[in-house]
Amino acid sequence: MRLTILGGGGFRVPLVYRALLADPADSVSEVVLHDTDTRRVAVIAEVLTRLAEGHPAPVPVRVAQSLDEALAGADFVFSAIRVGGTAGRIRDERIPLAEGVLGQETVGAGGVLYGLRTIPVALHIAERVAQLAPAAWVINFTNPAGMVTEAMSQVLGDRVIGICDSPVGLVRRAARAAGLDPAAFESGRVGYDYVGLNHLGWLRSLTFEGADLLPRLLGDDTALASFEEGRLFGAEWLQTLGALPNEYLHYYYFRRETLDSLRDTPETRGEFLDQQQGGFFERAAAAGGPDAVYALWERTRLEREETYMAHSREASGGWERDSHDLEGGGYDRVALALMHAIVRDTGTRLILNVRNGTTVPQLAPDAIVETVCEVTAHGARPLPCGPLREDQLGLMLQVKAVERAAVVAATRKDRGAALRALALHPLVDSPAVAARILERAAKED
């Protein structure tokens, strides 16, 4: 079975390959990498070479020179591209901040700008997949994942599935805080109700052996303080919500505090990653062999994880991520679990970005939602969920309107739709601000 990774020079690609090497099923016969940056993909290929050393049956890796070469004959396509590179991310962050609003790469004005730039490229990829590998499944990692998956689904239908490691990381941490052995979660004995959009969702129940453990967890201040989301949002607010929000909802619930921590920052997240990863690839080119390149990659990866969402942590009191926080959900493991469930027709339950159907009746059937799905050989089917509270539904409806307007704007080059997407976002407080952001972005492109 051939796996193609688009954005094959991406920094996190070795995580996927390492998971494949640890996979006892050994279901992938070849990994094909493709990236528009030939220098970066060559470095990542060297890291993969080091990972494969000593493995009894390493998965062969090949670098494709063109998109069409990479897609031809693929069974699964992992799409993890970054249109505009980290320089584009810096613009997406800095332009909104200059107007006094948040500029995170997937949330707020920054997410809309990133989507407008990325969607046309993602649609081209979807069209080439439909032409060259119509039976392939596309697993989309590209951010903003919900928006990009929704655009690609216009071409590929249910054969594109978006993934994110934030929801499963939340569930795993909550289960540990509730006193469950990690083995119970890994074995599938823990049930959960999670629903929302990408980077905007809520864990609303956590069940084990017929009992919902979430109310007890929410009532235990000490347990809440033991994991990332509990510290990020605080016990009082979580108890008020009656649910555990995805970490990215911190930008919505604590907008003022997060904006204050970012407003005068000397270095945005994009600037940090641009410097860190740019330095990694420069040093790796002169490192002298796979061992040195791999050691450098591992050190850089750990630093990246330790600094994740640093401004939000600062806004909520300032604290360091511990080992459980760093473990997260593992997007590589989510991708592998999804692929296995399709190949083996297992009916595995995973939190994925898929077409809504009737899961949230107030949304269009083709709108992409992030929720618990059952995965078989036919793909991912969203499972029924309980009714959303008015505050949850209201936020979902508003952000989904933003996402759909951004898709229209990107596909039709419609400035009115782009203005609507920016102005209607809950984190952008003025159509005049939205218009100025659009103008600045057009000048800097």
Solvent accessible surface area in square Angstrom, and as a share of the most:
residue,aa,sasa,rsa
1,M,55,0.25
2,R,72,0.26
3,L,1,0.00
4,T,0,0.00
5,I,3,0.02
6,L,2,0.01
7,G,9,0.08
8,G,0,0.00
9,G,3,0.03
10,G,26,0.25
11,F,8,0.04
12,R,75,0.27
13,V,4,0.03
14,P,0,0.00
15,L,23,0.12
16,V,4,0.03
17,Y,3,0.01
18,R,76,0.28
19,A,15,0.12
20,L,7,0.03
21,L,21,0.10
22,A,80,0.62
23,D,14,0.07
24,P,134,0.84
25,A,42,0.33
26,D,83,0.43
27,S,31,0.20
28,V,7,0.04
29,S,67,0.44
30,E,34,0.15
31,V,1,0.00
32,V,0,0.00
33,L,0,0.00
34,H,23,0.10
35,D,26,0.13
36,T,132,0.77
37,D,52,0.27
38,T,96,0.56
39,R,107,0.39
40,R,52,0.19
41,V,6,0.03
42,A,61,0.47
43,V,8,0.05
44,I,0,0.00
45,A,22,0.17
46,E,54,0.24
47,V,0,0.00
48,L,2,0.01
49,T,73,0.43
50,R,73,0.27
51,L,23,0.12
52,A,18,0.14
53,E,94,0.42
54,G,86,0.83
55,H,57,0.26
56,P,128,0.81
57,A,52,0.40
58,P,63,0.40
59,V,8,0.05
60,P,81,0.51
61,V,52,0.30
62,R,78,0.29
63,V,50,0.29
64,A,3,0.03
65,Q,139,0.62
66,S,50,0.32
67,L,33,0.16
68,D,58,0.30
69,E,71,0.32
70,A,0,0.00
71,L,0,0.00
72,A,45,0.35
73,G,52,0.50
74,A,8,0.06
75,D,58,0.30
76,F,5,0.02
77,V,0,0.00
78,F,1,0.00
79,S,2,0.01
80,A,28,0.22
81,I,27,0.14
82,R,82,0.30
83,V,30,0.17
84,G,41,0.40
85,G,29,0.28
86,T,16,0.09
87,A,55,0.43
88,G,0,0.00
89,R,13,0.05
90,I,38,0.19
91,R,67,0.24
92,D,3,0.02
93,E,8,0.04
94,R,74,0.27
95,I,6,0.03
96,P,0,0.00
97,L,18,0.09
98,A,63,0.49
99,E,36,0.16
100,G,28,0.27
101,V,7,0.04
102,L,2,0.01
103,G,3,0.03
104,Q,23,0.10
105,E,14,0.06
106,T,19,0.11
107,V,3,0.02
108,G,1,0.01
109,A,0,0.00
110,G,0,0.00
111,G,2,0.02
112,V,2,0.01
113,L,11,0.06
114,Y,3,0.01
115,G,0,0.00
116,L,34,0.17
117,R,51,0.19
118,T,0,0.00
119,I,0,0.00
120,P,62,0.39
121,V,57,0.32
122,A,2,0.02
123,L,25,0.12
124,H,93,0.42
125,I,8,0.04
126,A,0,0.00
127,E,90,0.41
128,R,65,0.24
129,V,1,0.01
130,A,43,0.33
131,Q,122,0.54
132,L,58,0.29
133,A,7,0.05
134,P,91,0.57
135,A,79,0.61
136,A,2,0.02
137,W,20,0.07
138,V,1,0.00
139,I,0,0.00
140,N,0,0.00
141,F,22,0.09
142,T,3,0.02
143,N,35,0.18
144,P,8,0.05
145,A,1,0.01
146,G,2,0.02
147,M,9,0.04
148,V,0,0.00
149,T,0,0.00
150,E,8,0.04
151,A,0,0.00
152,M,0,0.00
153,S,3,0.02
154,Q,117,0.52
155,V,57,0.33
156,L,24,0.12
157,G,18,0.17
158,D,87,0.45
159,R,78,0.29
160,V,4,0.02
161,I,2,0.01
162,G,0,0.00
163,I,5,0.03
164,C,18,0.11
165,D,38,0.20
166,S,7,0.04
167,P,1,0.01
168,V,23,0.13
169,G,1,0.01
170,L,1,0.01
171,V,0,0.00
172,R,18,0.07
173,R,11,0.04
174,A,0,0.00
175,A,3,0.02
176,R,78,0.28
177,A,22,0.17
178,A,11,0.09
179,G,65,0.63
180,L,21,0.11
181,D,91,0.47
182,P,55,0.34
183,A,58,0.45
184,A,3,0.03
185,F,22,0.09
186,E,103,0.46
187,S,71,0.46
188,G,61,0.58
189,R,137,0.50
190,V,8,0.04
191,G,29,0.27
192,Y,44,0.17
193,D,33,0.17
194,Y,0,0.00
195,V,0,0.00
196,G,0,0.00
197,L,1,0.01
198,N,16,0.08
199,H,12,0.05
200,L,2,0.01
201,G,0,0.00
202,W,1,0.00
203,L,0,0.00
204,R,42,0.15
205,S,23,0.15
206,L,0,0.00
207,T,46,0.27
208,F,38,0.16
209,E,147,0.66
210,G,82,0.79
211,A,51,0.40
212,D,64,0.33
213,L,21,0.10
214,L,3,0.01
215,P,86,0.54
216,R,154,0.56
217,L,4,0.02
218,L,15,0.07
219,G,59,0.57
220,D,61,0.31
221,D,86,0.45
222,T,111,0.65
223,A,17,0.13
224,L,1,0.01
225,A,58,0.45
226,S,55,0.35
227,F,5,0.02
228,E,4,0.02
229,E,1,0.00
230,G,3,0.03
231,R,58,0.21
232,L,5,0.02
233,F,6,0.03
234,G,27,0.26
235,A,25,0.19
236,E,141,0.63
237,W,86,0.30
238,L,0,0.00
239,Q,75,0.33
240,T,85,0.49
241,L,8,0.04
242,G,40,0.39
243,A,2,0.01
244,L,0,0.00
245,P,0,0.00
246,N,0,0.00
247,E,7,0.03
248,Y,15,0.06
249,L,0,0.00
250,H,1,0.00
251,Y,14,0.05
252,Y,31,0.12
253,Y,57,0.22
254,F,52,0.22
255,R,100,0.36
256,R,189,0.69
257,E,75,0.34
258,T,0,0.00
259,L,19,0.09
260,D,83,0.43
261,S,19,0.12
262,L,17,0.09
263,R,110,0.40
264,D,128,0.66
265,T,14,0.08
266,P,131,0.82
267,E,64,0.29
268,T,2,0.01
269,R,44,0.16
270,G,0,0.00
271,E,40,0.18
272,F,36,0.15
273,L,6,0.03
274,D,53,0.28
275,Q,131,0.58
276,Q,17,0.07
277,Q,14,0.06
278,G,16,0.16
279,G,15,0.15
280,F,0,0.00
281,F,0,0.00
282,E,119,0.53
283,R,128,0.47
284,A,3,0.02
285,A,71,0.55
286,A,88,0.68
287,A,33,0.25
288,G,71,0.68
289,G,26,0.25
290,P,40,0.25
291,D,90,0.46
292,A,42,0.33
293,V,1,0.00
294,Y,38,0.14
295,A,43,0.34
296,L,16,0.08
297,W,0,0.00
298,E,48,0.21
299,R,153,0.56
300,T,6,0.04
301,R,52,0.19
302,L,81,0.40
303,E,77,0.34
304,R,39,0.14
305,E,37,0.16
306,E,73,0.33
307,T,42,0.25
308,Y,50,0.19
309,M,18,0.08
310,A,44,0.34
311,H,38,0.17
312,S,0,0.00
313,R,15,0.06
314,E,102,0.46
315,A,25,0.20
316,S,36,0.23
317,G,67,0.65
318,G,45,0.44
319,W,46,0.16
320,E,142,0.63
321,R,26,0.10
322,D,52,0.27
323,S,80,0.52
324,H,69,0.31
325,D,0,0.00
326,L,48,0.24
327,E,71,0.32
328,G,14,0.13
329,G,2,0.02
330,G,13,0.13
331,Y,15,0.06
332,D,20,0.11
333,R,97,0.35
334,V,11,0.06
335,A,0,0.00
336,L,21,0.10
337,A,33,0.26
338,L,0,0.00
339,M,1,0.00
340,H,26,0.12
341,A,1,0.01
342,I,9,0.05
343,V,73,0.42
344,R,117,0.43
345,D,81,0.42
346,T,75,0.44
347,G,22,0.21
348,T,50,0.29
349,R,145,0.53
350,L,25,0.13
351,I,10,0.05
352,L,0,0.00
353,N,1,0.00
354,V,8,0.05
355,R,81,0.30
356,N,0,0.00
357,G,32,0.31
358,T,121,0.71
359,T,14,0.08
360,V,0,0.00
361,P,107,0.67
362,Q,102,0.46
363,L,15,0.07
364,A,37,0.29
365,P,95,0.60
366,D,65,0.33
367,A,0,0.00
368,I,4,0.02
369,V,0,0.00
370,E,1,0.00
371,T,2,0.01
372,V,15,0.09
373,C,0,0.00
374,E,45,0.20
375,V,0,0.00
376,T,34,0.20
377,A,46,0.36
378,H,165,0.74
379,G,4,0.04
380,A,19,0.15
381,R,130,0.47
382,P,28,0.18
383,L,19,0.09
384,P,119,0.75
385,C,34,0.20
386,G,32,0.31
387,P,129,0.81
388,L,27,0.13
389,R,105,0.38
390,E,157,0.71
391,D,69,0.36
392,Q,6,0.03
393,L,27,0.14
394,G,37,0.36
395,L,30,0.15
396,M,0,0.00
397,L,68,0.34
398,Q,76,0.34
399,V,11,0.06
400,K,5,0.02
401,A,47,0.36
402,V,2,0.01
403,E,14,0.06
404,R,81,0.30
405,A,5,0.04
406,A,0,0.00
407,V,4,0.02
408,V,41,0.24
409,A,6,0.04
410,A,12,0.09
411,T,57,0.33
412,R,175,0.64
413,K,188,0.80
414,D,54,0.28
415,R,125,0.46
416,G,43,0.41
417,A,1,0.01
418,A,8,0.06
419,L,49,0.24
420,R,116,0.42
421,A,0,0.00
422,L,0,0.00
423,A,24,0.19
424,L,80,0.40
425,H,8,0.04
426,P,31,0.20
427,L,6,0.03
428,V,6,0.04
429,D,108,0.56
430,S,28,0.18
431,P,92,0.58
432,A,56,0.43
433,V,15,0.08
434,A,0,0.00
435,A,23,0.18
436,R,108,0.39
437,I,0,0.00
438,L,20,0.10
439,E,87,0.39
440,R,92,0.34
441,A,14,0.11
442,A,72,0.56
443,K,171,0.73
444,E,81,0.36
445,D,128,0.66
